[in-house]
Amino acid sequence: MSTRNQNDRAAWLQGAGAECSTPLQKQGRAWRLILIGAPGVGKGTQAAMLSEHLRACHLSIGDLFRSALSNNTNQTLAMLAALDFMRRGDLVPDDIAWGMVRERIDCLRCRVGFILDGFPRTLAQADSLKRLMERELLPLDCCTELYGSTGRNRGSA
């Protein structure tokens, strides 16, 4: 496979105010996909491959959290609240995780589409995302749950 297609994920990681510079592809088709599943089942791997094939932006909630922990993102109110929970080793509550996604609404409006990796995690988040996408007239093409290994033996033969 060619080099991994990042599709300018800086806008996703940086948050409100960051701009996506991904050019619209010739086919003009904006795919909107959601991958859910337990940690380590391969959502990120599948999203990267789909992103490469469909030329859609790979938006990972896990990457967003990791970027926040390494101070590589804008410290918005939702991000600061999430960091407080993460530093204590607690799960980030629905309303705060949703706030982080909502701050990045322009990424969901991306002209080349998106592959949302690891969000929503709960029914409340799914309902909020559904209402937002309906309000923004963003049709969802597919939501799929991945099953399989939880990654305990990653990299082993």
C-alpha positions as CSV (number, residue, x, y, z in Angstrom):
1,M,0.0,0.0,0.0
2,S,1.2,3.5,-0.6
3,T,2.0,6.0,2.2
4,R,-0.7,6.4,4.7
5,N,-3.3,9.0,3.7
6,Q,-3.5,11.5,6.5
7,N,-6.0,13.7,4.6
8,D,-5.0,16.7,6.6
9,R,-6.1,15.5,10.0
10,A,-4.6,18.6,11.6
11,A,-8.1,20.2,11.6
12,W,-9.5,17.3,13.6
13,L,-6.6,17.3,16.1
14,Q,-6.4,21.0,16.4
15,G,-10.1,21.7,16.8
16,A,-12.2,24.8,16.2
17,G,-10.5,27.3,13.8
18,A,-8.2,24.8,12.1
19,E,-8.9,24.4,8.4
20,C,-8.8,21.2,6.3
21,S,-6.9,21.6,3.1
22,T,-7.9,18.3,1.6
23,P,-8.9,18.8,-2.1
24,L,-12.2,17.4,-3.4
25,Q,-11.5,14.2,-5.4
26,K,-12.6,13.9,-9.0
27,Q,-15.4,11.5,-8.2
28,G,-17.0,14.1,-5.9
29,R,-18.4,11.4,-3.6
30,A,-18.2,12.3,0.1
31,W,-18.4,9.0,2.1
32,R,-19.5,9.2,5.7
33,L,-18.7,6.1,7.7
34,I,-18.6,5.2,11.4
35,L,-16.5,2.4,12.8
36,I,-17.2,1.3,16.4
37,G,-15.9,-1.6,18.5
38,A,-13.8,-2.4,21.5
39,P,-10.3,-1.1,21.9
40,G,-7.8,-3.0,19.9
41,V,-10.1,-4.7,17.4
42,G,-8.7,-2.8,14.4
43,K,-10.8,0.2,14.0
44,G,-7.8,2.4,13.3
45,T,-6.3,-0.1,10.9
46,Q,-9.5,-0.5,8.9
47,A,-10.2,3.3,9.0
48,A,-6.7,4.0,7.6
49,M,-7.2,1.5,4.7
50,L,-10.7,2.9,4.0
51,S,-9.4,6.5,4.1
52,E,-6.7,5.6,1.6
53,H,-9.2,3.9,-0.7
54,L,-12.1,6.4,-0.4
55,R,-9.9,9.5,0.1
56,A,-12.1,10.4,3.1
57,C,-10.7,12.0,6.3
58,H,-9.9,9.5,9.1
59,L,-11.2,11.1,12.3
60,S,-10.1,9.1,15.4
61,I,-11.4,10.0,18.8
62,G,-8.5,8.0,20.3
63,D,-6.0,10.1,18.3
64,L,-7.7,13.2,19.5
65,F,-7.4,12.1,23.2
66,R,-3.7,11.1,22.7
67,S,-3.0,14.4,21.0
68,A,-4.5,16.3,23.9
69,L,-2.3,14.4,26.4
70,S,0.8,15.3,24.4
71,N,-0.2,19.0,24.2
72,N,-0.4,18.8,20.4
73,T,-3.9,20.4,20.2
74,N,-5.7,23.6,21.0
75,Q,-6.8,23.5,24.6
76,T,-10.5,24.3,24.3
77,L,-12.8,24.1,27.2
78,A,-14.0,20.6,26.3
79,M,-10.4,19.5,25.8
80,L,-9.3,20.8,29.2
81,A,-12.3,19.1,30.9
82,A,-11.4,15.8,29.1
83,L,-7.8,16.1,30.2
84,D,-8.8,16.4,33.8
85,F,-10.6,13.0,33.5
86,M,-7.9,11.3,31.5
87,R,-5.1,12.4,33.9
88,R,-7.1,10.7,36.8
89,G,-7.5,7.6,34.7
90,D,-11.2,8.1,34.4
91,L,-13.4,7.7,31.2
92,V,-14.3,11.0,29.6
93,P,-18.1,11.5,30.2
94,D,-20.4,11.6,27.2
95,D,-21.1,15.3,27.4
96,I,-17.4,16.2,27.3
97,A,-16.6,13.8,24.5
98,W,-19.5,15.1,22.6
99,G,-18.3,18.6,23.2
100,M,-14.9,17.8,21.6
101,V,-16.6,16.3,18.5
102,R,-19.1,19.2,18.3
103,E,-16.1,21.7,18.4
104,R,-14.9,19.9,15.3
105,I,-18.2,20.2,13.3
106,D,-16.3,21.4,10.2
107,C,-14.5,18.0,10.0
108,L,-17.9,16.3,9.9
109,R,-18.9,18.7,7.1
110,C,-15.6,17.8,5.2
111,R,-16.1,18.0,1.4
112,V,-14.4,14.6,0.9
113,G,-16.3,12.9,3.7
114,F,-15.1,11.2,6.9
115,I,-14.4,7.9,8.6
116,L,-15.2,8.3,12.2
117,D,-13.2,5.9,14.3
118,G,-14.2,5.1,17.9
119,F,-17.1,7.5,18.2
120,P,-19.8,7.3,19.3
121,R,-19.1,5.0,22.2
122,T,-22.5,5.2,23.9
123,L,-26.2,5.4,22.8
124,A,-26.4,9.0,24.1
125,Q,-23.4,10.0,21.9
126,A,-24.9,8.1,19.0
127,D,-28.2,9.9,19.4
128,S,-26.5,13.3,19.6
129,L,-24.4,12.5,16.5
130,K,-27.6,11.4,14.6
131,R,-29.4,14.6,15.5
132,L,-26.5,16.7,14.4
133,M,-26.0,14.9,11.1
134,E,-29.7,15.2,10.4
135,R,-29.7,18.9,11.2
136,E,-26.6,19.5,9.0
137,L,-28.1,17.3,6.2
138,L,-25.2,15.0,6.3
139,P,-26.3,11.5,5.3
140,L,-24.5,8.6,6.9
141,D,-23.5,5.9,4.4
142,C,-22.5,3.1,6.9
143,C,-22.0,2.4,10.6
144,T,-20.3,-0.9,11.4
145,E,-19.1,-2.6,14.5
146,L,-15.8,-4.5,14.4
147,Y,-15.4,-7.6,16.4
148,G,-12.3,-9.7,17.0
149,S,-9.1,-9.8,18.9
150,T,-8.7,-7.1,21.5
151,G,-5.1,-6.6,20.4
152,R,-3.4,-8.5,23.2
153,N,-1.2,-10.3,20.7
154,R,-0.6,-7.4,18.4
155,G,2.5,-7.9,16.3
156,S,3.0,-11.6,17.1
157,A,3.0,-14.3,14.4
